[in-house]
């Protein structure tokens, strides 16, 4: 048993450390790309909204206040059967702004699936822009957002992921959650920099309408057919290049969860996407990563009864902390964010059990979001 535990720790630990080092090296490859073509492209900003009456007005207002020629962009809001005043609020704004349009997604009999892909696909089908820029209805964007996300969109670049950070509330839980969220953005950025795009965040994406059509969009209506799937298809089918916009002027701020329960529910939804990858090596990598966390947690528990496991577990955990910190420090510098060492260490204590729990439970338990239950 002890020899088996040593072997599993070594094998899965080696893969995890190689993965983190790849992210770390990928982050160093991210840089601003200067282009000769200074033509200002027409951009269609897409916002899919469901029951966002508390945030939609501010979100749309900040988009409309961009440091970008108003004649060169439009904002398309798609209301996904909201039961609150979201559509009414946007409809009032449409009367004031010529470049703002509202569409309503037709009701569906099947309310146990996510319909954001349908909303985005509808917006893309009526979009006038050659570039589609997406964000969420509860996000806040800087005035430089459009300019920053499109200035280097030239040549064979077809998809660009942008930086997203959580808004600060001042609570310690928010600090830990924001750091964990930043780790996901940093990981996605590093993998893109390494030429292995796997994860991104739909709150800040830009892609060519032609690329969306070339891969037949999301090719379905299930909630799993999301922005990451689109990015992977564009890359895997050799439609064009995928980049990460390493620019502080492109940072989008998203709402944080108010409590631990909502945080866990959100992460369980994110963890629910299993086995839906055209490139099956992606799934293999994710399984290996999860295996590392599972074996490390199991070995840590067993070490209370098997003293011989304590030293290798402590060494493995210590090396994980060091490598995670190096990657996060580089990522935080890239996003112009502060990395609190104390908060980082606290987050590391919960990182392993949190991943094991959410990764397992998310595959089997149905999740609820804004009045809809997402069946497994």
N, C-alpha and C positions, 0 to 999 in steps of 0.2 A: 504493500500500500504506500509506504513512504517513498520508495523508488518511483512508483507510478506518479505520485504527486510531484516529485522533483522534475520528472520528465515532462509532464504536462505544463508545469509552470515555465520551464525553460522554452518549450516549443511555442506555446501561445504568447509568452512574454517576449520572445524574440520577434514574433510577428508584430505585436503591438508597438514595440520600440522602433521597428523599421517603419511602421505606418506613421508614427509621430514625427520621426526624422524626415520622412518624405513631405509631410505637411510643413515642417520647419524650413526645409530647403525650397519648397514651392513658394512660400511667402517671400523669400528673397528674390524670386523671379518676377514678382509683381512690380510693375513700374508704369508710369504714365507713358503712353505711346503718342508721340507727336506725329501729326499727319499733314501732308501738303494741301489736301483738299479742305478748304475753309467754307464750303457751301453749307448753309444752315438748312438741315433737313426738316421736313414737316413731321411732327410727332403727334401720335394719338395716345393720350394718357388714359388708361383703363382702370376704373375703380369698381370692383364688384362689392355690393353692399347687401347685408341682411340685418335688419334691426339695429341700425347704427345711428339712431336719432341723436344720441348724445355727443357724437364726434364728427358726423358727416359734414356739417357746415364748416367747421374749422379746417378739416382736411381739404375740402374743395377750395376754400378761400385761399389757403396757402399754395395750392397748385396754380390757381389763377393769378397769383401775385409773383410769378416766376420772372427772373431776370432773363427773359427770352421773348423774342418778338411774338406778340399775341396773334399775329396773322400766320404764325408758323406752328401753332399747336392747337389741339382741341382736347376737351376732356369728355370722356364718355362714361357715364355712371350706369351700371346695370343693377336694378333692384331685384333681388332674389326673394320675391314673395314676402316682403317684410310685413310684420303685423303691427308695427308702430308707425310713426310719422316720417320715416326716412324718405320715402318717395315724395311726400308733400313738401318737405323742406328743400329737396333738390329741385323740385318743380318751380318753386318760387325763385330760386337762384337762376334757373334757365331763362326766365323772363328778363333778367338783368344782363346776362352774358351770352353773346352770340356764339361763342366757341364752346359752350357747355351743352351737352345733350343727355337726355335721360331715356333709358329703355327699361322695360319691365319683362322679366323672364316669365314665360307662361307657367301657370301652376302645373305641378306634376302629381300624379297619383302615388308615385313612389317617393315618400318623404324620408326613406331610410338610407338615402345616398346623399353625398355632398354634391352641390350643384354649382360650386364656384367655377369648375372647368366649363360648364355650359354658359355661364355668364360671360366669362372671358372670350369664349369662342363666338358668342353673339356680338360682342363688342368688336372683335377683330374683323368679323364679316362686314361690318358697316363702317369700319375705320377708314379715314382718308389718308392717314399717315403711312409712310414707308417704314417707320419705326414705331413699334408698340412699346410703351413704357407703363409698367404696372405698379400699383401700390395698394395698400389696404385702407379701408374706410376709417380705421381708428389710428392712422399714422399721421405724422407731421413731417413735412419736407422743407428743406431750406430753399431760399430763393434761387440758389445756384444749382438746384437739383437737375433740371432739364439740361442745362448747358454742360454740366459735368458728366452726366450719363451719356451724352450724345457727341461730345466734341471729338472723341477718338473712334467713333463708329464709322469705319471706312474699310475699303478693300473687302477681304473675305471674312471679316468679323460678322457673325450672325447672331450671337447671343452674348449679353453682358450681365453679370450679376453685380449688384451693388451692396455696399455696407449697410447694415441695419443694427441699431442699438436700442436697448430698452430705456424708457424714460425713468428718471430717478424719482423716488418718493421719499427717500431719507431713512427708510427702515432697513434693518440689518438683513431681513429676509429678501428685500428687494435687491440689496447689494449682491447677495449670494446668487439670486436668480439671474440678475443682469450679467454676472460673470459667467454663469453657466450658458446663458444665451450667447454671449460673446464668443465662448469657446466653439459653439456650433458655426457661427459666422466665420471665425478664424480657420476652422477646419475646412470648411467649404472653399474659402479663398485659397488656402494652401494647396488643396487638391487640384483646383483649377490651375494654379500656378505650376503645378507639377504635371499638368497635362492629363489629369485624371478627374474630370468633373463628375461629382457624385451628388453633392447636396448644395442647395441654394435656398434663399428665402424669397417668397413671392411678394414681399412688401417692397422690394426694390429690384426690378428686373427690366431689361430692355432687349428686344429682339426684333429682327426684321419680319415684316408681315409675310414676305416671300418664303422665309425659312419655316414659319408656322404652317404655311400651306404645303410646303414641300414634304413635311412629315405628317400631313393630314391632322394637324392640331393635336388634340389630346386623344383622338381616336376612341372616344367613349365618354361616358357621363359619370363613372364612378369617382368617388372622392380621391381614390388612389392615383388617378390619371392627372397628376398635378404638374407644377412648374419644374420640379426635378426631373420628372419623366420627359418633359419637353426638352430640357437642356441635354439630357443624356441621348435622346434620339437625334438631335441636331449634331451632336458630337459623333455618335456611333455610326450614323449613316453618312458621315463625311459631307454634311451640308455646308459647313464652314467652321470658323474658329469660335471658341468659347473663351471669354476673358472675364476677369474680375476687375472692377473699377476701384483701384486703390487711391481714392481721393476723399479727403475729409469733407469737401464741399458737396459730396454726393450722399452723405450719411442721412438715412431716414430713421426717424425715431418712432418706435412702436410702443403701445401700451403694455405695461407689465401686469402680471396677475396680482390680485389683491391679497391672496392668501395661499397657504400651502395646498389646500384642496384644489383650487382652480389651476394652480401650477401643475400638479400631478395629472389632472384631467387633460390638460393641454398636451403634456408630454406623452401621455398614453395614446392620444389621438395620433401624434406624430410617429409613435412607435408601431402603429397598427399597419403600416404599409409593408407587407411581407411578400416576398417572392414575385414582385412585379417589375422585373428588370429585363430589358432586352439582352443586355450583356450579363450573363449569368455569373461572370467572375466578380461582379459587384456584390451579389448576394453571398458568394463564397467569402469575400473579404469581410463583410458584415458579420457573418457567422463566426469567423475566426476571431474578430474583435470581441464579440459577445462571449465567446468561449474563454478568452483571457480574463474578462471580468468575472465570469462564473467560477472559473478555477481558482482565481485569486481569493474570491470571497469564501469559497468552500474550504480552501486551504487555511485561510485565517481562522475559520470556525474550528477546523480540525486541530489546529495548533494548540488549542486549549487542552486537548487530551493527548496530543502527540508532540512533546517538546521539541523533537528534532525538526519540526516544520517551522518553528518560530523564526529562526535566523533567515532561511531563504524567503519566507513571506515578508519579513521586515525589509530585507535587501531589495526584493522585487518592488515593494510598495515605495520604498525610498527612491529607487531609480525612476519609477513612474512619475513621482512628484517632480523630480529634477527635469525630466524631459518635457513634461506637461508645462512646467513653468517657462522653460526656454521658448517653447512654441507660443505660449500665451503672451509672453513679454514682447516677442517680435510682432505678434498680431495686434496687440494693444497699441504699440508704437505706430503700426501701419494705419490703424483707425483713429489715431490721435485720442486714445482713451487711457485712463489711469488704471493701473493694475495694483490693487491693494493686496499686499502679500499676506496679511492676516486673513482677509476674506478668502483669498485663494486657498490657503491651507485648510480653512474650515470646509470649503467646498470640496476639497480633495478627500476629506474624511467621509463624505457622503456620496462621492462620485461612484464608487464601485457598487455599493448596495443599491443605489438609485438606478443605475443602468441595468443591473440584473433584474430588479423588480419591474421597471417599466417595460423592458424588452420582453419579458415573459408574459406579463399580464396584458400588455397591449395587443398581443396576438389572439387573445381568446375572449376578451370582455368587450361588449358593445359600449360605445361612447355616445354621450349626448352633447349636442352643441346647438345652442339657440333654438331649442324646441324640436330638434331633430335627433333621432337615434340612429347611429351609424352601425348597422349590423355587421358582424364579422362574417 
